[in-house]
Amino acid sequence: MASSGFDAGELAALLDGRWAHVRNQVRDALDGMPLPPGDALDTESHRAQTLEQLHLLVKSGITDLGFPVAYGGRGDPGGSVVSLELLPGNLSLMVKAGVQWGLFGGAIVALGTERHHERYLRDIMSLDLPGCFAMTETGQGSDVQHLRSTATYDPATQEFVVHTPHESARKDYIGNAARDGRLAVVFAQLITDGESHGVHALLVPIRDKAGKTLPGVRITDCGRKAGLNGVDNGRITFDHVRVPREALLNRYGDVDPDGTYRSPIASPSKRFFTMLGTLIRGRISVAGTAGGATKLALEIALRYGDARRQFERPGTEEPTTLLDYLAHQRKLLPALAKTFALHFAQEELVATLHDLGDDERQQRELESRAAGLKAMSTWHATHTIQTCREACGGAGYLAENQLAQLKADTDVFTTFEGDNTVLLQLVAKGLLTNYKDQFDELGTLGMAKFLADQFVGAVIERTATRSLVQRIIDRPGRDDIVDRGWQLKLFDDRERHVLEGLGRRLRKANRDNAFAVFNNAQDHVLRAARVHVDRVVLEAFVAAIERCRDRQTAALLDKLCDLYVLSEIEADRGWFLEHERITPRRSKAITEAVNELCGQIRPHAVDLVAAFGTPRQWLTAPIATGAEARRQQAQSAYDHSATS
């Protein structure tokens, strides 16, 4: 197919990438499966429907992707993440699936040992054992290392006593807790013989098979939310609840019957960060599902904009299509270009997760990359979905046209699985380890505390595509705004300049002023992380274009990449002008180029967004599904008027 000037099949294959087989399996499984969103239902009915739909997913066979083969899974963690991206039209279902098989099941896989895997994993995959991931506490927020729930070992009975010492230690906003969960992975301070060994995870039953809350466990409902009301979020407190010694997920720390604590990792801090690092899949999944929702919103808005006609062209009676207006193109097409860029960056991230071995350095790089992309992808989703709603006018505000619910359901993505501001500080910390020797004093005072993050940073390496990128940068360039080498060098130079400036600022820290120095530089910290992610995303886009075999398709992707780059430069032109990276004349030329690129991409916009392959059952908005018919009707009416 080349009616749009490019090979749609080639583009779809490029976008499906390494996990095309999983994407196709999910599309096939969803075809004809009744999974309508329940947003018009009352809360209880919506939750009941979502649980029923979860059982349908089990029957499809796609929920066992990420689990070990030895227990009936398929050992495909990358495929497991990708599968969730294809549920954007029912985000309550997506989140509840993520809680059950990603967070709850994933924690037992990552932190447990054979005794836990053998006992629980099959029932988790089949949904015979619904569960919770109980980490967040009311009073602690992002500071996971200092959670206040306790698990105190009693050698006399060989049990742990799990307790909520005060209200701020209550487990809060826990998915599956309010209604369906029976077993919880509870994160608490592990105490033996009066000594704390830091945060560990234990399996704590919270309900019996009949759904009755167990003694010592108190569960309250978080109630109605702005969105995602098919997910039963709840709050849990424990009153000296006893669980057997074997309930401890003991991959990284165990307790002997006599209370002796043992761990293969001597440092409590390193042990904590290692444990949390194994749970990174949830954060990567959020980035992917935010991308899925963004693609759906863009398809609705672009199809509507391609069909809706408004105002006659001067001197003619022919109405103008919305998407022919430059202002409308500028709303949607740079967002489409960035969505392509983030898609390819997400693909690289998932591949890194899937192929990850035991190398500690690679693990730290993955954590930093996941944090940055999760932040940028979810902020992009929030901004783009709102833009799509506005681009559809009053029609976009109608519930039937999906955008309002997409906006409500994705809004929390910016703060769950890590608050975005905190995550960018985590990215910056990883980058700043290049300057470790210059501010060791700040590290001694507890860099993690000041950065409010959850992991030990590591020097962030260049991506696997760096050799390709370096060749493009080094080749003779035209110093033109659409020269890829110039663009890559500009992003690279901005990142280096910002990071070096931040390092100089933080070098002033000492024991007396460390917090003040860091606090006063927080804007600089966040900028360093943002420009780093921008560079990573661009490099992923460039690498994807290199993989494209069809010349016409690659040429169109080149234009999309130019639009992404130049739109980002335009948005940050203040920095580039202030630091003399571009001249005022070049700044104006960039704006002109963005306008021209929007016009060149406009004829292909609908076909481009359709190439993402969002399952058709999720596209229900009448303004999108009837768009082509209305376009043809309008054209027919105009043709009839012109000939009569």
C-alpha positions, 0 to 999 in steps of 0.5 A: 500500500502506497496511496499515502506516499509511503508503505503503511505495512513497512511503517506498521512493522517498524512500529510493532518492532521486536514484539510484533508477535505479542502485539498481533496476539493481543489484537487478535485476542481483543477482537470480539472480546467484550471489554467495554469501559465501565465509566458510566456505571456506579463505582461498585458495578464498574469494579465488578465489571473490571474484575470480570474482564480481568478473567477474560484476559486470563482466558486469552493467554496474554496474562502469563507472558511475564512469568517464569516458564517453570510455573506455566508462564512464557518468560517474556517480560518485554512482551508483558510490558508491551501487552499493556500498551494495547489496552488504552480504551479501558484504562481501569482494566489496564491498571488492574491488570498491571497491579495483579500481574505486574506489581503483585505477581512481579514482586513475588517473582523478583523478590521471592524464591522457589518456595514462593514461586511454587506456592503462589505463581500459578494461582496469581496467573489464573487470578485464583489469588487476587493480590495487592502491592502495599508499598505507599504510606500516607505519611511517606510519599516518595521516601520509600526507604523510610517507610514506618510499617514494621515487621518484627521477628518473634523467634519464640513462634518463628513469626513476623509481627506486621504492624502499623505503628501510627496513622501516617504508616497506613498503606494508602492508595493500594490497588485491589485492596478495597474489594478484591485482594486476598494477599498483599506484598507488604513493604515494612522495616524488618526488625530482628533482635531490636535491630532494623535491617531496612525495608523488606517485603512480606506476604500478608493475607488480608482476606479469606476466600469468602472475601472477609477481612482477616483479624488484625487487618483494617481496610477502608475504601479510598472512594470515588476518584477522578478516573480509573474507578474500575480499580478498587483502591484502598487503605490498609492498617495492620494491628500486630498481624502474625505471619510465618517466617516463610512469608518473607520474600527472601531473595535479598535478605532472610531470617534464620529460625533463631532470628539471625539476619542474613543477606548476600548484600552487606550494605543496607542501602545497596540492598534496599536499592537493589530490591527496588530496582527489580521492580522497575517493570511497573514504571516502564509499563506506565510509560508505555500505557501513557503512550497508548492513551496518547496515540488513541487521543491523537487518532480521534482528534486527527480523524475528526480534524481531517473530516470536519469542515468549517468556514468557506475558503475566500473566493469559493464556496468550498469549506475548509477542513480543520486540519488544513488550518496551520493553527490546527496542524500546530496543535496536533502534528508536533504532538504526533511527531513527539509520540513517534519519538517516545514510541521508539525510545520506549521500544529501546527501554523495553528491550533493555529490560528484557535483555537485562542480566546481572550487571549492576551498572546496566541495572542502574542505567535502566532505572535512570532511563525508565524514570526519565521516560516515564516522566516525559511520556506521562507529561506528554500524555497529559498535555496531548490529550488536553490539546486533542480535547480542545482541538475537537471543540465541544465534541471533544467534551462529550463522553461518547467521544472518549477524550474526557475519560482518557484525560481523567484516567491518565491524569494520575499517571504523572504521580503514580509509579513515582512522582515525575518531579522526583523521578527527574531528580533521580535521573539527574543524580545518575548523571551527576555521579560523573562529578562524584569526586567533586562533591563527596561531602554532599554524598556523605550527607545523604544525596538520596535524601536531598534528591528524594529519590529511590535508587542509587544512581550510576553513571548513565552510559550513552545508548546502544545507538551511540555509535550510529549517532556519533557517525552522523555527528562526525560526518561533514554537515551543512550546518542547516537546521534540518541537518541531522548531525547539527540537530544531534550536536545541538541536543548533545551540547545542551545536555553537556552544558547544563550538566556541567553548570549544575556540577559547578553549582553543587560543588559549593556544597559542604556539611553546613550548606548542603541542603540549601545548595541543592534546594537552590539548584532544583530548577537546574537539576530538573533541567539537566534531567529533561535535556538528557531525556530529550537527547536519548529520545532523539537518538532512539528516533534516529536509530529507528529511521536507520532500520526502515527499509523503504525509502519513501517511508524513511523520508516521511519519518525523517520529516517527522523527526525534523518536526520533533527536533525543531518543535523542541528547539522552538519550545526551548528557544530562550535557552538556545538564544541566551546561550548563543547556540542559535541566532535570532535569524535562525530562531525565526527560520526554525519557526518557519520550518516547523510551519512548512513541516506541518504542511508537508506531514498533514496529508499523511497525518491520519495514516501515520497515527493509524500505523500504531495499530491501536486495536479497533475495538478501542476506537469508539468515538463517533467523531472518529469512527464516522469521520470518513463517511462525513468527509465523503458526504461533505465532499459529495454535497460540495460537488453537487453544489458546484455542478448545479 
